[in-house]
C-alpha cells in the first residue's frame, strides 16, 4: 500500500474513533431536559450531530499536531 493510502486510512479511522468517543461522552448529558418529552428523536439527532462536530474537531486537531511534529522532526 502506498503512503497516501495509509494516511487516508489513518485519517478516516482517527475521525471515526473520535466521533465514537465523543458520542459516548455526550451520553452523560441529558438533552431531554432542554427539549420537550415528545422529542426523543430530535435529542438523539442533536447528540449525534454534536458528536460529529466535536469528534471531527478533536481528530483534526490531533492530526494537525501529528503532521506538524512530523514536519519538524523529519523535514517532510
Residue frames as qw, qx, qy, qz and C-alpha x, y, z in Angstrom:
[[0.000, 0.890, 0.456, 0.000, 0.00, 0.00, 0.00],
 [0.388, 0.534, -0.037, 0.750, 1.20, 3.48, -0.74],
 [0.254, -0.155, -0.493, 0.817, 1.80, 6.10, 1.92],
 [0.308, -0.123, -0.133, -0.934, -1.17, 8.12, 0.64],
 [0.659, -0.275, -0.604, -0.355, -3.48, 5.13, 1.16],
 [0.554, -0.248, -0.648, 0.460, -2.16, 4.52, 4.66],
 [0.067, -0.034, -0.244, 0.967, -2.51, 8.21, 5.55],
 [0.467, -0.196, -0.316, -0.802, -6.08, 8.32, 4.24],
 [0.684, -0.290, -0.664, -0.084, -6.99, 5.16, 6.14],
 [0.421, -0.179, -0.549, 0.699, -5.42, 6.50, 9.34],
 [0.127, -0.077, 0.043, -0.988, -7.30, 9.79, 8.93],
 [0.597, -0.268, -0.462, -0.598, -10.66, 8.08, 8.45],
 [0.674, -0.282, -0.659, 0.181, -10.10, 5.74, 11.41],
 [0.274, -0.070, -0.412, 0.866, -9.00, 8.64, 13.59],
 [0.326, -0.177, -0.122, -0.920, -12.11, 10.66, 12.70],
 [0.694, -0.286, -0.545, -0.373, -14.40, 7.70, 13.39],
 [0.585, -0.195, -0.641, 0.457, -12.70, 6.89, 16.69],
 [0.089, -0.021, -0.302, 0.949, -13.01, 10.47, 17.92],
 [0.487, -0.218, -0.283, -0.797, -16.65, 10.67, 16.83],
 [0.709, -0.279, -0.643, -0.073, -17.38, 7.44, 18.69],
 [0.447, -0.150, -0.556, 0.685, -15.61, 8.68, 21.82],
 [0.119, -0.057, 0.121, -0.984, -17.42, 12.00, 21.79],
 [0.601, -0.271, -0.481, -0.578, -20.75, 10.18, 21.24],
 [0.662, -0.284, -0.657, 0.221, -20.06, 8.09, 24.34],
 [0.271, -0.088, -0.397, 0.873, -19.05, 11.13, 26.37],
 [0.293, -0.167, -0.140, -0.931, -22.18, 13.03, 25.33],
 [0.528, -0.334, -0.760, -0.180, -24.23, 10.20, 26.83],
 [0.348, -0.318, -0.617, 0.630, -23.88, 11.80, 30.26],
 [0.126, 0.093, 0.027, -0.987, -25.63, 14.99, 29.13],
 [0.252, 0.490, 0.811, -0.197, -29.40, 14.87, 29.44],
 [0.014, 0.054, 0.412, 0.910, -30.66, 16.53, 26.28],
 [0.220, -0.560, -0.762, -0.240, -34.25, 15.72, 27.23],
 [0.260, -0.610, -0.408, 0.628, -34.04, 18.50, 29.83],
 [0.065, -0.354, 0.222, 0.906, -33.52, 21.03, 27.04],
 [0.288, -0.045, -0.651, -0.701, -36.17, 19.57, 24.73],
 [0.708, -0.144, 0.123, -0.680, -39.81, 18.56, 25.22],
 [0.588, -0.214, 0.763, -0.162, -40.52, 14.99, 26.26],
 [0.803, 0.432, 0.384, -0.145, -42.02, 14.02, 22.89],
 [0.469, 0.832, -0.289, -0.069, -38.84, 14.99, 21.01],
 [0.777, -0.421, 0.441, 0.157, -36.63, 12.00, 21.83],
 [0.796, 0.397, 0.297, 0.345, -35.66, 11.53, 18.19],
 [0.253, 0.903, -0.064, 0.342, -34.51, 15.11, 17.94],
 [0.506, -0.783, 0.359, -0.050, -32.48, 14.71, 21.13],
 [0.856, -0.107, 0.426, 0.272, -30.70, 11.67, 19.66],
 [0.616, 0.652, 0.194, 0.398, -30.06, 13.52, 16.41],
 [0.082, -0.955, 0.179, -0.222, -28.70, 16.52, 18.34],
 [0.705, -0.560, 0.423, 0.102, -26.39, 14.20, 20.27],
 [0.831, 0.213, 0.376, 0.351, -25.16, 12.60, 17.04],
 [0.411, 0.827, 0.083, 0.376, -24.54, 15.94, 15.32],
 [0.312, -0.895, 0.291, -0.130, -22.70, 17.30, 18.35],
 [0.822, -0.315, 0.430, 0.203, -20.61, 14.12, 18.49],
 [0.733, 0.486, 0.257, 0.401, -19.68, 14.51, 14.82],
 [0.153, 0.928, -0.068, 0.332, -18.73, 18.16, 15.29],
 [0.498, -0.775, 0.380, -0.079, -16.72, 17.59, 18.47],
 [0.877, -0.117, 0.414, 0.211, -15.14, 14.36, 17.22],
 [0.666, 0.614, 0.164, 0.390, -14.13, 15.85, 13.88],
 [0.011, -0.943, 0.184, -0.277, -12.68, 18.92, 15.59],
 [0.646, -0.628, 0.434, -0.002, -10.69, 16.87, 18.08],
 [0.874, 0.116, 0.385, 0.273, -9.48, 14.49, 15.42],
 [0.499, 0.790, 0.054, 0.351, -8.46, 17.31, 13.09],
 [0.259, -0.900, 0.311, -0.161, -6.55, 18.91, 15.94],
 [0.777, -0.390, 0.478, 0.122, -4.68, 15.68, 16.70],
 [0.801, 0.386, 0.322, 0.326, -3.91, 15.01, 13.02],
 [0.255, 0.922, -0.074, 0.283, -2.65, 18.57, 12.64],
 [0.470, -0.775, 0.420, -0.043, -0.35, 18.17, 15.64],
 [0.852, -0.087, 0.467, 0.221, 0.98, 14.88, 14.25],
 [0.646, 0.660, 0.200, 0.325, 1.54, 16.45, 10.83],
 [0.027, 0.951, -0.206, 0.229, 3.35, 19.46, 12.29],
 [0.636, -0.609, 0.472, 0.041, 5.54, 17.31, 14.53],
 [0.852, 0.154, 0.405, 0.294, 6.50, 15.08, 11.60],
 [0.455, 0.831, 0.048, 0.317, 7.38, 18.20, 9.60],
 [0.262, -0.897, 0.330, -0.132, 9.56, 19.47, 12.43],
 [0.685, -0.468, 0.554, 0.061, 11.39, 16.23, 13.13],
 [0.735, 0.127, 0.596, 0.298, 11.58, 14.66, 9.68],
 [0.036, -0.501, 0.297, 0.812, 11.53, 17.75, 7.45],
 [0.348, 0.330, 0.830, 0.285, 8.82, 16.35, 5.21]]
